[in-house]
Amino acid sequence: MDTNIGAKASPPDRELRARCESCFGLCCTALPFEASSDFAATKAAGTPCRHLQVDYRCGVHDRLRDIGYRGCTVFDCFGAGQRVSQETFGGASWRDEPKLAGNMFEAFHAIRLLHELLWYLGDLLARQETAGIHEKLRQYAAATDALASLPAEKLRQQDIAAHRMDVNFVLIQGSELVRNGLVRGGKTALPKYKGKPIGPRIDLMGANLRGMDLRGCNLRGAYLIAADLSGGDLRSADMIGVDLRDTNLCGANLSDSLFLTPFQIHAAKGDRDTLLPPALERPFHWG
């Protein structure tokens, strides 16, 4: 890889929020979707959505949920769309220059993954508990940004999966620093559901977890689809890969949750009493 993890570096100041007005509708074109509860129709990868207008804006953006495109309101590119459109390809679009389409869509996939890593690394860098590894976190952030800065032709030659695995080690280390020593009601034992300890990749689809104290839990990869977490406490819980589709988060405290993303929040159900980390905006459909 064209990166140097050992070099001293400052964390990149990257825009990690989607700015659709500076993007060439990449999520509406590059990504596939199938007719389901999230999408009213099927679309192949590389094919523009029928609602994408000539100015690359969505023609039904204000009523996506009403017409069956809930999935569009959940997706987030972590700012990869505008970076690919304006930086990687210098403002040249796939529509005006069709020969760029394949490379542009491929770069969009890769840079979205890299920007997601930057989001996680930035979360750890903002926490005092991880001060001892901040230099390491900065080095990985700089290396990740360097990969995303490569020209499309060089980017496709990189092993992004291997880089993600490397970064994951430091994310796990940071997670443990934040969660270790957290006491829940005078006890450090893991909470249980129906006698089973709650931990990584647990299947809690539809589970009644109302008001549960899940502070500091490692919930990586857990299935919480349609679970009831209303009034629950998820501060400092590791939320990487947690499936929150239709999860009830009304009144829940996620103000300090680890690695929580816009994608997860937009997929869940919440209200004005749901507490979110400062980096996350309350979804408009929560009311």
C-alpha positions as CSV (number, residue, x, y, z in Angstrom):
1,M,0.0,0.0,0.0
2,D,1.1,3.6,-0.6
3,T,0.7,4.5,3.1
4,N,3.0,4.7,6.0
5,I,1.4,3.8,9.3
6,G,4.6,4.5,11.2
7,A,4.8,8.2,10.2
8,K,3.6,11.0,12.4
9,A,0.5,12.5,11.1
10,S,-2.5,14.7,12.0
11,P,-6.0,13.4,11.7
12,P,-7.4,14.5,8.3
13,D,-10.1,17.2,8.4
14,R,-12.5,15.5,6.1
15,E,-16.1,16.1,5.5
16,L,-17.9,12.9,6.5
17,R,-21.4,14.0,5.9
18,A,-23.2,13.6,2.5
19,R,-23.5,16.8,0.5
20,C,-25.7,15.8,-2.3
21,E,-25.5,19.1,-4.2
22,S,-21.8,18.4,-4.9
23,C,-22.3,14.8,-6.0
24,F,-23.3,13.3,-9.3
25,G,-26.0,11.2,-7.9
26,L,-23.6,8.3,-7.2
27,C,-25.7,6.5,-4.6
28,C,-28.7,6.8,-7.0
29,T,-26.7,5.3,-9.8
30,A,-23.9,3.1,-8.6
31,L,-25.8,1.1,-6.1
32,P,-28.4,-1.7,-6.8
33,F,-31.6,-2.3,-4.9
34,E,-34.4,-4.8,-5.1
35,A,-38.2,-4.3,-4.7
36,S,-38.8,-4.8,-0.9
37,S,-40.2,-3.0,2.1
38,D,-37.3,-0.5,1.6
39,F,-37.6,0.0,-2.2
40,A,-40.7,0.2,-4.4
41,A,-38.8,-1.1,-7.4
42,T,-35.7,-3.0,-8.5
43,K,-32.7,-1.3,-10.0
44,A,-29.4,-2.7,-11.2
45,A,-26.0,-1.4,-10.2
46,G,-24.7,1.3,-12.5
47,T,-28.2,2.2,-13.7
48,P,-29.6,5.6,-12.7
49,C,-32.7,5.6,-10.6
50,R,-35.8,6.6,-12.6
51,H,-36.3,9.5,-10.1
52,L,-32.8,10.9,-10.7
53,Q,-33.1,14.3,-12.5
54,V,-30.7,15.8,-15.0
55,D,-29.2,18.0,-12.2
56,Y,-28.4,14.8,-10.2
57,R,-31.0,15.6,-7.6
58,C,-33.8,13.3,-6.5
59,G,-37.2,14.3,-8.0
60,V,-39.1,12.7,-5.1
61,H,-36.8,13.5,-2.2
62,D,-39.5,15.1,-0.1
63,R,-41.8,12.0,-0.3
64,L,-39.4,9.1,-0.5
65,R,-40.9,7.3,2.5
66,D,-44.5,7.9,1.3
67,I,-43.9,6.2,-2.1
68,G,-41.9,3.2,-0.8
69,Y,-38.3,4.3,-0.9
70,R,-37.5,4.2,2.8
71,G,-34.1,2.7,2.0
72,C,-33.0,5.9,0.3
73,T,-33.6,7.9,3.5
74,V,-31.5,5.5,5.5
75,F,-28.4,5.3,3.3
76,D,-25.4,7.5,4.1
77,C,-22.2,7.7,2.1
78,F,-20.1,9.5,4.8
79,G,-19.3,12.2,2.3
80,A,-17.8,9.8,-0.3
81,G,-20.1,11.0,-3.0
82,Q,-18.9,14.6,-3.1
83,R,-15.2,13.5,-2.7
84,V,-15.4,11.2,-5.7
85,S,-17.3,13.7,-7.8
86,Q,-15.2,16.8,-7.0
87,E,-11.8,15.5,-5.9
88,T,-11.1,12.0,-7.4
89,F,-12.7,12.9,-10.8
90,G,-12.2,16.7,-10.6
91,G,-15.8,17.6,-11.4
92,A,-16.2,15.3,-14.4
93,S,-19.4,13.4,-14.3
94,W,-20.3,9.9,-15.5
95,R,-23.2,11.3,-17.5
96,D,-21.1,13.8,-19.5
97,E,-18.2,11.4,-19.8
98,P,-19.7,7.8,-19.9
99,K,-16.2,6.2,-20.1
100,L,-15.6,7.3,-16.5
101,A,-18.7,5.6,-15.1
102,G,-17.1,2.2,-14.2
103,N,-14.1,3.7,-12.4
104,M,-16.2,6.3,-10.7
105,F,-18.7,3.8,-9.3
106,E,-15.9,1.5,-8.2
107,A,-14.1,4.4,-6.5
108,F,-17.4,5.4,-4.8
109,H,-17.7,2.0,-3.2
110,A,-14.1,2.0,-2.0
111,I,-14.0,5.6,-0.6
112,R,-17.3,5.1,1.2
113,L,-15.7,2.2,3.1
114,L,-12.6,4.3,3.8
115,H,-14.7,7.3,5.0
116,E,-16.6,5.0,7.3
117,L,-13.3,4.0,8.9
118,L,-12.4,7.7,9.3
119,W,-15.8,8.2,11.1
120,Y,-14.9,5.4,13.6
121,L,-11.4,6.7,14.1
122,G,-12.6,10.2,14.7
123,D,-15.0,8.9,17.3
124,L,-12.1,7.4,19.3
125,L,-10.0,10.5,18.8
126,A,-12.7,12.6,20.5
127,R,-12.6,10.5,23.7
128,Q,-10.3,11.1,26.6
129,E,-10.2,7.4,27.5
130,T,-8.3,6.7,24.4
131,A,-5.6,9.4,24.9
132,G,-2.9,6.8,25.2
133,I,-3.4,5.6,21.6
134,H,-4.3,8.9,20.0
135,E,-1.1,9.0,18.0
136,K,-1.7,5.6,16.7
137,L,-5.3,6.6,15.8
138,R,-4.0,9.7,14.0
139,Q,-1.6,7.5,12.0
140,Y,-4.3,5.2,10.9
141,A,-6.6,8.1,10.0
142,A,-3.9,9.7,7.9
143,A,-3.1,6.3,6.2
144,T,-6.9,5.8,5.5
145,D,-7.2,9.3,4.0
146,A,-4.1,8.8,1.9
147,L,-5.7,5.7,0.3
148,A,-8.9,7.6,-0.4
149,S,-6.8,10.4,-2.0
150,L,-5.3,8.1,-4.6
151,P,-6.3,8.4,-8.3
152,A,-9.0,5.9,-9.2
153,E,-6.6,3.7,-11.2
154,K,-4.3,3.3,-8.2
155,L,-7.1,3.0,-5.7
156,R,-8.5,-0.1,-7.4
157,Q,-5.1,-1.8,-7.0
158,Q,-5.2,-1.4,-3.2
159,D,-6.3,-4.1,-0.8
160,I,-9.0,-2.1,1.0
161,A,-10.2,-5.2,2.9
162,A,-6.7,-5.8,4.3
163,H,-6.6,-2.1,5.4
164,R,-9.9,-2.4,7.1
165,M,-8.7,-5.4,9.0
166,D,-5.6,-3.5,10.1
167,V,-7.7,-0.6,11.3
168,N,-10.2,-2.9,13.1
169,F,-7.4,-4.0,15.5
170,V,-7.0,-0.4,16.8
171,L,-10.8,0.1,16.8
172,I,-11.1,-2.9,19.1
173,Q,-8.3,-1.6,21.3
174,G,-10.0,1.8,21.5
175,S,-13.4,0.2,22.3
176,E,-11.9,-1.8,25.1
177,L,-10.3,1.3,26.6
178,V,-13.6,3.1,26.6
179,R,-15.7,0.2,27.9
180,N,-13.3,-1.4,30.5
181,G,-14.1,-0.7,34.1
182,L,-17.6,0.6,33.4
183,V,-19.8,-0.3,36.3
184,R,-23.5,-0.9,35.9
185,G,-25.4,-0.6,39.1
186,G,-22.4,-1.7,41.1
187,K,-21.8,-4.8,39.0
188,T,-19.5,-5.4,36.0
189,A,-21.3,-8.6,34.9
190,L,-22.7,-8.6,31.4
191,P,-26.5,-8.1,31.2
192,K,-28.5,-11.1,30.0
193,Y,-31.6,-11.7,27.9
194,K,-33.5,-14.9,28.7
195,G,-30.5,-16.2,30.5
196,K,-28.1,-15.6,27.6
197,P,-25.3,-13.0,28.0
198,I,-25.7,-10.0,25.6
199,G,-22.6,-9.8,23.5
200,P,-21.2,-9.5,19.9
201,R,-23.4,-10.9,17.0
202,I,-26.2,-11.9,19.4
203,D,-29.6,-12.3,17.7
204,L,-32.1,-10.0,19.6
205,M,-34.6,-9.5,16.7
206,G,-37.9,-8.4,18.2
207,A,-36.6,-8.7,21.8
208,N,-38.1,-6.7,24.6
209,L,-35.2,-4.8,26.1
210,R,-37.1,-1.8,27.4
211,G,-35.2,0.2,29.9
212,M,-32.3,-2.2,29.9
213,D,-28.9,-1.0,31.1
214,L,-26.5,-1.9,28.2
215,R,-23.8,0.6,29.1
216,G,-20.4,-0.5,27.9
217,C,-21.7,-3.7,26.2
218,N,-19.9,-5.0,23.1
219,L,-22.8,-5.3,20.7
220,R,-20.7,-5.6,17.5
221,G,-22.7,-7.2,14.7
222,A,-25.8,-7.7,16.9
223,Y,-29.2,-8.1,15.3
224,L,-31.6,-5.7,17.0
225,I,-34.1,-5.6,14.2
226,A,-37.5,-4.4,15.5
227,A,-36.2,-4.9,19.1
228,D,-37.7,-2.6,21.8
229,L,-34.9,-0.6,23.4
230,S,-37.1,2.3,24.5
231,G,-35.8,3.9,27.6
232,G,-32.6,1.9,27.4
233,D,-29.1,3.1,28.3
234,L,-26.5,2.4,25.6
235,R,-23.8,4.8,26.6
236,S,-20.3,3.6,25.7
237,A,-21.8,0.5,24.0
238,D,-19.8,-0.6,21.0
239,M,-22.3,-0.3,18.1
240,I,-20.2,-1.3,15.0
241,G,-22.3,-3.3,12.6
242,V,-25.4,-3.4,14.9
243,D,-28.5,-3.8,12.8
244,L,-31.0,-1.2,14.1
245,R,-33.7,-1.5,11.4
246,D,-37.0,-0.6,13.0
247,T,-35.5,-0.7,16.5
248,N,-37.5,1.3,19.0
249,L,-35.1,3.8,20.5
250,C,-37.7,6.2,21.9
251,G,-36.3,7.7,25.0
252,A,-33.1,5.7,24.8
253,N,-29.8,7.2,25.8
254,L,-27.2,6.8,23.0
255,S,-25.5,10.1,23.9
256,D,-22.1,8.4,24.3
257,S,-22.5,5.3,22.2
258,L,-19.4,4.1,20.4
259,F,-19.2,4.1,16.6
260,L,-22.8,5.0,16.0
261,T,-23.5,6.1,12.4
262,P,-26.1,8.1,10.6
263,F,-27.1,4.9,8.7
264,Q,-28.0,3.1,11.9
265,I,-29.9,6.0,13.4
266,H,-32.0,6.6,10.2
267,A,-32.9,3.0,10.1
268,A,-34.3,3.0,13.6
269,K,-37.3,4.6,15.3
270,G,-36.9,7.3,17.8
271,D,-38.4,10.5,19.2
272,R,-37.4,13.8,20.7
273,D,-36.4,12.1,24.0
274,T,-33.8,9.9,22.3
275,L,-30.4,11.2,23.2
276,L,-27.8,11.0,20.4
277,P,-24.1,11.8,20.2
278,P,-23.3,15.4,19.2
279,A,-22.0,14.3,15.8
280,L,-25.4,12.9,14.8
281,E,-28.4,14.8,13.7
282,R,-31.9,13.7,14.6
283,P,-33.6,12.1,11.6
284,F,-36.4,14.1,10.1
285,H,-38.8,11.2,10.1
286,W,-38.6,10.9,13.9
287,G,-40.8,13.9,14.1
